[in-house]
Amino acid sequence: MDAYARMSGQVTIAGIADLNADRIRALAERHGLTGYQTFSHFEDAISRCDCDLVDICLPSYLHREPALLALKKKKNIICEKPLATKAEHGQEMVQCAMENGRHIYYAEDWLFAPAVNRAMEIIKEGGIGALQYVRARECHSGSHSPFAQKIAYCGGGALMHLGIHPASLVLAFNKSKWKRTVAMTSSGGEGNIRHKKMEGEDWGAALVQFADGTAAQIEGNYLTCGGMECIIDLYGTGGCLHVNLTLSGALHCYSIGGLQYTVEKAEITTGWSRPAVDENYNMGFASELRHFVECARKNRPAIAGARGEDGLEALRLMECIYRSAHDGATVANPS
């Protein structure tokens, strides 16, 4: 909603669906929304609401059904990450979009972060030579969401929930032409390093080799204290680039009593901190939604990396990563 609010005059919120009417009212009051319809279920919303674009902000296991319904109603959709909990469900969504002449806009915000875009410009101009290796991770101390605790709800653990961002990014850098992967994770439950009640892994990492011989390392963990950590290291034949999407900014503050907010997932706000100035902009959310709205208006696909098929390929890679971790062996790209 913060991103939509930045597009005044371009976007109207036609309807909001939620099982809890109080949450709809709270959202509308917070953002000054008027003239919208309310629905208690997404089926009613998609069937009855006169809209051009459906933004699916549901837990991962609930992406597929509203996506299929909206696409069959000839509406473009925005779908949060991961695209689904299983590649077969993602394939069904992508196929449905193709059959109905509509688009899935895959909400991979990293691709729209200003720092990532500037890094990509530097790479394209040859600033670090030919890109050879990328190391990327998203980590924090553990999700508050009940939907992150069970594999059926999110498709995996920290790698699926957090590592999907670096996975999608390295695929976008290499046009999804990955060759093989080898991975290791904690084993979930009592086999986890810290989060013993979580079904999925609380730590995982994978090495990915691409068809052109370049390589990447991706990581997701729930072991990192001190706030969200989204870091990308890029190494080329003539230099390197280091991108920190979260724990950096123009502000450097020392507080004895503590601040109301510093950065996402920070456990404490006392002492020295680097308070975020505009997280939604720096993480790419504002630019992402603006791009999707512009694409939907013309019924055209999003940039590479933010299309439904890109979300599907990230799911396919993630399933191979989990297979590698389970079997203790390198897994080749089946396609």
C-alpha positions as CSV (number, residue, x, y, z in Angstrom):
1,M,0.0,0.0,0.0
2,D,2.9,2.3,0.6
3,A,4.0,1.8,-2.9
4,Y,0.5,2.3,-4.4
5,A,0.2,5.5,-2.3
6,R,3.2,6.8,-4.2
7,M,1.3,6.5,-7.4
8,S,-1.5,8.9,-6.7
9,G,-3.6,9.4,-9.8
10,Q,-2.4,6.3,-11.5
11,V,-3.8,3.6,-9.2
12,T,-7.2,3.3,-7.5
13,I,-7.7,0.5,-4.9
14,A,-10.9,-1.0,-6.2
15,G,-11.4,-3.7,-3.5
16,I,-9.7,-5.4,-0.6
17,A,-10.3,-9.0,0.5
18,D,-9.6,-10.3,4.0
19,L,-11.2,-12.9,6.3
20,N,-11.0,-10.2,9.1
21,A,-13.0,-7.1,8.3
22,D,-11.2,-5.2,11.1
23,R,-7.9,-5.6,9.2
24,I,-9.5,-4.1,6.0
25,R,-10.7,-1.1,8.0
26,A,-7.3,-0.6,9.7
27,L,-5.5,-0.7,6.3
28,A,-7.9,1.7,4.7
29,E,-7.7,4.2,7.6
30,R,-3.9,4.0,7.7
31,H,-3.6,4.9,4.0
32,G,-6.7,7.1,3.6
33,L,-8.5,4.8,1.2
34,T,-12.1,5.5,0.1
35,G,-14.6,4.2,-2.4
36,Y,-13.3,0.6,-2.3
37,Q,-15.3,-2.6,-2.0
38,T,-14.7,-5.1,0.8
39,F,-14.8,-8.8,0.5
40,S,-14.4,-11.6,3.0
41,H,-13.0,-14.1,0.5
42,F,-10.7,-13.8,-2.6
43,E,-13.2,-15.8,-4.7
44,D,-15.9,-13.1,-4.2
45,A,-13.3,-10.3,-4.8
46,I,-12.0,-11.7,-8.1
47,S,-15.5,-12.6,-9.4
48,R,-17.3,-9.4,-8.4
49,C,-14.7,-6.5,-8.2
50,D,-14.3,-4.4,-11.3
51,C,-10.5,-4.2,-11.4
52,D,-7.6,-4.5,-13.9
53,L,-4.9,-6.0,-11.6
54,V,-5.1,-8.5,-8.8
55,D,-2.3,-8.3,-6.1
56,I,-2.0,-11.6,-4.3
57,C,-0.5,-10.9,-0.8
58,L,-1.4,-14.2,0.7
59,P,0.8,-16.9,2.3
60,S,2.7,-18.9,-0.3
61,Y,0.5,-22.0,-0.1
62,L,-2.5,-19.9,-1.1
63,H,-1.0,-18.3,-4.2
64,R,-2.1,-20.8,-6.7
65,E,-5.9,-20.8,-6.4
66,P,-6.6,-17.0,-6.6
67,A,-4.0,-16.8,-9.3
68,L,-5.7,-19.3,-11.5
69,L,-9.1,-17.7,-10.8
70,A,-7.9,-14.2,-11.7
71,L,-6.1,-15.2,-14.8
72,K,-9.1,-17.1,-16.1
73,K,-11.1,-13.9,-15.5
74,K,-8.6,-12.2,-17.9
75,K,-6.9,-10.2,-15.1
76,N,-3.2,-9.7,-14.8
77,I,-1.8,-10.6,-11.4
78,I,1.0,-9.7,-9.0
79,C,2.2,-12.7,-7.0
80,E,4.5,-12.6,-4.0
81,K,7.5,-14.8,-3.7
82,P,7.9,-17.7,-3.9
83,L,5.5,-18.1,-6.8
84,A,4.0,-21.3,-5.1
85,T,5.1,-24.0,-2.8
86,K,5.7,-26.5,-5.6
87,A,7.1,-26.2,-9.1
88,E,4.1,-28.1,-10.5
89,H,1.8,-25.5,-9.1
90,G,3.9,-22.7,-10.5
91,Q,3.9,-24.4,-13.9
92,E,0.1,-24.6,-13.7
93,M,-0.1,-20.8,-13.0
94,V,2.3,-19.9,-15.8
95,Q,0.5,-22.1,-18.3
96,C,-2.8,-20.5,-17.3
97,A,-1.4,-17.0,-17.9
98,M,-0.3,-18.0,-21.4
99,E,-3.6,-19.6,-22.3
100,N,-5.5,-16.5,-21.2
101,G,-3.2,-13.9,-22.7
102,R,-2.4,-12.4,-19.3
103,H,0.8,-11.9,-17.3
104,I,2.1,-12.9,-13.9
105,Y,4.2,-10.2,-12.3
106,Y,6.6,-12.0,-9.9
107,A,7.3,-9.8,-7.0
108,E,11.1,-10.1,-6.7
109,D,11.9,-6.8,-5.1
110,W,15.7,-7.2,-5.2
111,L,15.6,-6.6,-9.0
112,F,14.2,-3.1,-8.4
113,A,16.4,-2.0,-5.5
114,P,18.3,1.2,-6.5
115,A,21.6,-0.2,-5.3
116,V,21.1,-3.4,-7.4
117,N,20.1,-1.4,-10.4
118,R,23.2,0.8,-10.1
119,A,25.4,-2.3,-9.6
120,M,23.9,-3.8,-12.8
121,E,24.7,-0.6,-14.7
122,I,28.3,-0.8,-13.5
123,I,28.5,-4.4,-14.7
124,K,27.0,-3.6,-18.1
125,E,29.5,-0.8,-18.6
126,G,32.4,-3.2,-17.8
127,G,33.3,-1.5,-14.5
128,I,34.3,-4.8,-12.9
129,G,35.1,-6.7,-16.1
130,A,33.2,-9.9,-17.0
131,L,31.1,-11.1,-14.1
132,Q,32.4,-14.5,-12.9
133,Y,31.0,-15.1,-9.4
134,V,28.1,-13.9,-7.2
135,R,27.6,-14.5,-3.5
136,A,24.3,-13.5,-2.2
137,R,22.3,-14.0,1.1
138,E,19.2,-13.0,2.9
139,C,19.2,-13.7,6.6
140,H,17.6,-12.7,9.9
141,S,16.9,-14.2,13.3
142,G,13.6,-16.0,12.4
143,S,10.2,-15.3,10.9
144,H,7.3,-14.2,13.1
145,S,4.8,-15.7,10.7
146,P,3.1,-18.9,11.6
147,F,3.1,-19.7,7.8
148,A,6.9,-19.9,7.9
149,Q,6.9,-22.7,10.5
150,K,5.5,-25.6,8.3
151,I,6.8,-26.8,5.0
152,A,3.2,-27.3,3.7
153,Y,2.6,-23.5,4.1
154,C,5.8,-22.1,2.5
155,G,7.4,-25.0,0.6
156,G,10.6,-25.2,2.8
157,G,12.5,-23.4,5.4
158,A,14.9,-20.5,5.4
159,L,16.2,-21.2,1.9
160,M,12.7,-21.1,0.4
161,H,11.5,-18.2,2.5
162,L,14.6,-16.0,2.3
163,G,17.0,-17.7,-0.1
164,I,14.5,-17.3,-2.9
165,H,15.6,-13.7,-3.3
166,P,19.3,-14.4,-4.0
167,A,18.2,-17.5,-6.1
168,S,16.0,-15.3,-8.3
169,L,18.7,-12.6,-8.5
170,V,21.5,-15.0,-9.7
171,L,19.1,-16.6,-12.2
172,A,18.3,-13.1,-13.6
173,F,22.0,-12.3,-13.9
174,N,22.5,-15.5,-15.9
175,K,19.2,-15.7,-17.9
176,S,18.2,-18.8,-15.9
177,K,20.7,-21.0,-17.7
178,W,21.9,-22.9,-14.7
179,K,23.7,-26.2,-15.1
180,R,24.0,-27.9,-11.7
181,T,23.8,-27.3,-8.0
182,V,25.1,-28.8,-4.8
183,A,23.7,-27.8,-1.4
184,M,23.7,-28.3,2.3
185,T,21.0,-27.5,4.9
186,S,20.1,-28.1,8.5
187,S,17.7,-30.9,8.7
188,G,14.6,-29.3,10.2
189,G,13.0,-29.8,13.6
190,E,15.4,-31.1,16.2
191,G,18.1,-31.2,13.4
192,N,18.0,-27.4,13.2
193,I,20.8,-25.3,14.6
194,R,18.5,-23.0,16.6
195,H,14.8,-23.2,15.7
196,K,13.9,-26.7,16.8
197,K,10.1,-26.3,16.4
198,M,10.4,-25.3,12.7
199,E,9.7,-28.0,10.2
200,G,12.0,-26.6,7.6
201,E,15.7,-25.8,7.8
202,D,16.9,-22.8,9.7
203,W,20.1,-22.6,7.6
204,G,20.9,-23.5,4.1
205,A,23.4,-22.7,1.3
206,A,23.9,-23.8,-2.3
207,L,26.5,-23.5,-5.0
208,V,25.2,-23.0,-8.5
209,Q,27.1,-23.4,-11.7
210,F,25.8,-21.8,-14.9
211,A,26.1,-22.9,-18.5
212,D,28.8,-20.2,-19.3
213,G,31.0,-21.5,-16.4
214,T,30.2,-18.7,-14.0
215,A,29.1,-19.6,-10.5
216,A,27.1,-18.3,-7.5
217,Q,26.6,-19.1,-3.9
218,I,23.3,-18.4,-2.2
219,E,22.3,-18.6,1.4
220,G,19.3,-18.2,3.7
221,N,19.3,-18.5,7.4
222,Y,17.3,-17.7,10.6
223,L,20.5,-17.4,12.7
224,T,21.4,-13.8,12.0
225,C,20.8,-11.3,14.9
226,G,20.8,-7.6,14.5
227,G,18.3,-7.1,11.8
228,M,17.6,-8.2,8.2
229,E,20.8,-8.9,6.3
230,C,20.6,-8.7,2.5
231,I,24.1,-8.7,1.0
232,I,25.3,-9.3,-2.6
233,D,29.0,-9.6,-3.6
234,L,29.8,-9.6,-7.3
235,Y,33.3,-10.5,-8.6
236,G,34.5,-9.9,-12.1
237,T,37.7,-10.2,-14.1
238,G,38.5,-6.5,-13.4
239,G,37.1,-5.7,-10.0
240,C,34.3,-6.4,-7.5
241,L,31.1,-4.9,-6.2
242,H,29.6,-5.2,-2.7
243,V,25.9,-4.4,-2.2
244,N,24.3,-4.1,1.3
245,L,20.5,-3.5,0.9
246,T,19.6,-3.2,4.6
247,L,22.3,-2.5,7.1
248,S,23.5,0.8,5.6
249,G,22.2,4.3,5.2
250,A,22.8,8.0,5.7
251,L,21.9,7.9,9.4
252,H,24.1,6.7,12.3
253,C,22.4,7.0,15.6
254,Y,23.2,6.4,19.3
255,S,20.1,6.0,21.5
256,I,20.1,5.3,25.3
257,G,16.4,4.8,25.5
258,G,15.9,3.1,22.1
259,L,14.2,4.1,18.9
260,Q,10.7,3.1,17.7
261,Y,12.2,1.4,14.6
262,T,15.6,1.0,13.0
263,V,15.6,-1.8,10.4
264,E,13.5,-4.8,9.7
265,K,13.9,-7.7,12.2
266,A,16.2,-5.7,14.6
267,E,15.8,-7.2,18.1
268,I,16.9,-4.0,19.9
269,T,17.0,-0.3,19.0
270,T,19.3,0.9,21.8
271,G,22.9,1.9,21.4
272,W,24.4,2.5,18.0
273,S,22.2,1.8,14.9
274,R,21.8,2.7,11.3
275,P,18.1,3.6,11.1
276,A,16.5,3.0,7.7
277,V,15.6,6.2,5.8
278,D,13.1,4.7,3.3
279,E,13.1,0.9,3.4
280,N,10.3,0.4,1.0
281,Y,12.2,2.4,-1.6
282,N,15.7,1.0,-0.9
283,M,14.5,-2.6,-1.0
284,G,12.8,-2.0,-4.4
285,F,9.1,-2.3,-3.4
286,A,8.1,1.2,-4.7
287,S,9.8,0.8,-8.1
288,E,8.6,-2.8,-8.4
289,L,4.9,-1.9,-8.0
290,R,5.3,1.1,-10.3
291,H,6.8,-1.2,-13.0
292,F,4.1,-3.8,-12.6
293,V,1.3,-1.2,-12.8
294,E,2.8,0.3,-16.0
295,C,3.2,-3.2,-17.5
296,A,-0.4,-4.2,-16.6
297,R,-1.8,-1.0,-18.1
298,K,-0.3,-2.1,-21.5
299,N,-0.8,-5.8,-20.9
300,R,2.9,-6.5,-21.4
301,P,5.4,-8.7,-19.5
302,A,7.6,-7.5,-16.7
303,I,11.4,-7.3,-17.0
304,A,13.4,-10.5,-17.1
305,G,13.6,-11.9,-13.5
306,A,10.1,-10.5,-12.6
307,R,7.9,-12.6,-14.8
308,G,5.9,-15.7,-13.9
309,E,8.3,-18.0,-15.7
310,D,11.2,-16.5,-13.7
311,G,9.4,-17.3,-10.5
312,L,8.8,-20.8,-11.8
313,E,12.5,-21.3,-12.6
314,A,13.4,-20.2,-9.1
315,L,11.1,-22.8,-7.7
316,R,12.6,-25.5,-10.0
317,L,16.1,-24.5,-8.8
318,M,15.0,-24.5,-5.2
319,E,13.6,-28.0,-5.5
320,C,16.9,-29.3,-7.0
321,I,18.7,-27.5,-4.1
322,Y,16.6,-29.4,-1.6
323,R,17.2,-32.7,-3.5
324,S,20.9,-32.1,-3.4
325,A,20.9,-31.4,0.3
326,H,18.8,-34.5,1.0
327,D,20.8,-36.8,-1.1
328,G,24.2,-35.3,-0.5
329,A,25.0,-35.1,-4.2
330,T,25.2,-32.7,-7.1
331,V,22.0,-32.3,-9.0
332,A,22.0,-31.3,-12.7
333,N,19.4,-29.1,-14.2
334,P,16.7,-31.5,-15.5
335,S,15.9,-29.3,-18.5
